[in-house]
Amino acid sequence: MTLEILHIDDDLVVVNKPSGLLVHRTDLAKHEQDAVVQRLNEQLGRWVFPVHRLDRATSGVLVMALNETVARKLGEQFMARTTGKHYLAIVRGHTADQGTIDYPLAKLNEEKGRSRFKIEGTEKEAVSHFQTLETFEIPVPVSRYNQMRLSLVSVQPEHGRTHQIRRHFKHVFHPLLGDTRYGCRHHNQAMRGHWSEDLRLMLHAKQLSFTHPITQMRMSIDAPVPDDMLQLIESLRQQTCN
């Protein structure tokens, strides 16, 4: 399946990554043959260089360099935090109108057969800003409640720590809907029964801004929200109790 290209020039390509697709093959997924890098290599007939990553279940804007020099310069922008990143997420509960989550994140032990735990001394600064766009309250029983509360939020992470948005919203007790690692199993189970068994992580990288390494022009690229997320949002609007 070909990837949706949002922008392409002689130096870089920006795609709308679908949920469920790896950015590139890793040691943790050696058996996987399908990934964005491999698809683009075939689609463009040339090698591409990953610059940043999105979680497998996350959809949205992803930029790849078309040569090593551009890859290095783009990578420097991500490291220096001069890029702008805007995500959309659906989370449990009603969030504040706006806020900042300032919570350092440590590496997690991921050994098979052992419970996940923080590795002490590996904490790194992590800040995420958010604005609540809409709130929903639908007649779906969950846990001890007769109704389910959800919020649609826009998130701007200052850093790019692993699973930053997912871990930050878990930290403030508003885990992302469909998150099987950090989410609320009661909400996920209830929504799968009410909405779809195919419910996935409701996180979309909506916009990415960066400076083109060659032209020095500031670019801002948006990725259309996937149909499944749009359909869920519209369903939540229709069911919200007045």
N, C-alpha and C positions, 0 to 999 in steps of 0.2 A: 504494500500500500504506500502510495506517495505521500509525502508530508506537505502540509500547507505552508508555502513560502510567503512570509510577510514582507520581506525585503531581501534583495540580493544585489551586490555590485562586485567589482573586481577583487575586493578585499575581505568581505564578510557576507554571511547569510543569516537571516533571522527566520525562525520557523515557529509555528504554533504546535508545540508538542502535545500529543494526545495523552490522556491519562492511561496508565498501564504500561507505558513504554520506557525502558531504560534510556538514559542519555548515552551511556557506553557500557560495554561489558566490563564486569568487575570480578575480583576473586571470589566475592560472595555469591555471584551468579554466573559461574563458569559454564553452566549448561545452556545459558541463554544465547541464542544466535541473533536475535532481533534487537536492535537498538538504534537510536537516532543517528549516531555516527555512521553505522553500517548502511542505513537507508539512504542517508545523504551522499555517501560515497558512490553508491550505485545511481542515485537519482541525478546527481550533477556530473558524474563521470570524472570526479577528481577528489582528492583527499581533503577532509575537513578537520579542523582542530578544535576540540571542546575548550571553552573558556570558563564556563561556570556550569552549575548543574541544578536540576530540579529533581525532587523526589520522584520515584517511579510513578506514584499515584497522582502526582500533581500535574495539571495541564498548564499550557500557556507559553509565554514568550521565552525563547531560548536562542541565544546568539552563538554562532560558530565562526571561527576565523578560517580564511582560505589560504593563509600562509603563516609561517612561524613568527614572523615579525609582528604581524597584526595580533596574533594570539598572545604574544608577550605583552604588547601595549594594552590590549583590552584587559588582560589579567591584572595588570598594574592598576587599572581603574577600579576593578572590583576590590582589590586589596586596599586601595586608598579610600574606598567608600565614596567615590565621586559619581557612581552610578545611582540612578533612581529606580526603585522597585515598588510596584503597587500590586497587591494581591487582593482577591476577593475570597472570602471564606464564609461558610455557614457554621455557626457554633451553638453549643448548648446554652440555654438560658437567655436572659435579656441583659445585654452588655450596657455599660455607661455610654452616654452620647459620644464621648471620646476619651482617650487615655493613652498612657505610655506604660509599657511593661519593661522595666529595667531589672533584669534578672540574669546574672552570669550563668553560663551553661558549661557543665563539665562533660568530658567524654564519658560514655556509658560502656560498661562491660557487656559485650555481645556474645560471650561464649555460649555455645549450644548446651542445653541441659542445666544452665544456671540462671537464676533470677537476675534481671538487669539491675545494676547498681552503678552509682556515680564513682568515677575514679578520682579520689581525692587529689587535689593539687593541679588538676587539669582545667579548672574553671577559666573561662574567657568572657570578657565583657560582651553583653548582648542586649540590644535595645530595640523594641518594636513599638511603633505608634499605630493607633487605630482610631477609626471613626465608625460609628454605627449608622448604617444606611437605612435599615428597616428592621422591625421586630415582628415576630409572628407568635401566635398562640393558637394551636390547632387542637381539635377534640380527639386526641390520641392518648390513651392512658399510657403512662410510663412510670415504672417503679411504684411509689405510693401516691402519685398524682393522677388526676383525671384528665389533665391537659398537658400538652408538650409545648414548652417555650423554646424558641430559636431566634437567632439574630443573624442578619447579613451584615458583615463588616468589611471595611476596606482597611488593609494593613500595609504599612510602610516600614519594613525592617531596615535598621541602620547597618546591621551586620548580616553576614551570610552563614551563620553557624548551622551545623547539621540539624535538621528538623526544628529550626528556631521557632517558626510560627506555631507549629504543632505543640512544642514543649512549653512555649510561653503561655498559650491559651489554656493548656492543662494546668499550669501553675496558678492561674487566676480563676480556676474552676469553671472555665468555659471551653471545654475541649471541642475540637472540630468534629462535626458530624461525619460519620463514615470512617473515622480514623481507628483502625484496628490495633494500633500500637499504643497510642496515648489517649484514645477516646473513651467515651462512656458506653459500655456494652449494652446497657439498658436502652439508651436512646437509639443506638445502632440497630438493635434487634427489633425495637418497636417500629422504627422507620422502614426497615426491610420488610416487615410484615404489612405495613400500611402502604408503602410507596413502591418499593422494588427490591427484589433479592439482589439485584445488581448494584445496589447503593455503593458508591466508592467515596474516597476521601474528597470532601467538598472544599477543595483549595485550587484556585486558578491564578496563575501569574498573568495579571491583566495588562500591565504596562511595564516597559523597560526603557530607561533613558540613559544615554551614554554619549560620549564625544567620539566621533569617528576618528580613529587613529591616524588616518591619512589626510582627510579633508579638513579635520578639526571642527567640523560642523556638529552642533548638538543635535542628536536624534532622539525621538520619542516614538516608540512603536507599540501599538496596541494589538492584543490578540483577542479575537471574538470569543465570547463566553461559550463553552460547549453546550450543545442542545440539552444534554441530561441535566445540567445545572440550571439552565434557563427554565426548563420544564418544571423542575422541582420548586424553584423560586415562585413561578407563576401559580403552582398548585398551593403553595403555602399562603400566598396572598389571598387566594379564593377561599381557603378554609379558615383563615384567621377569624377568630371570634370577635364580634363587634360589641 
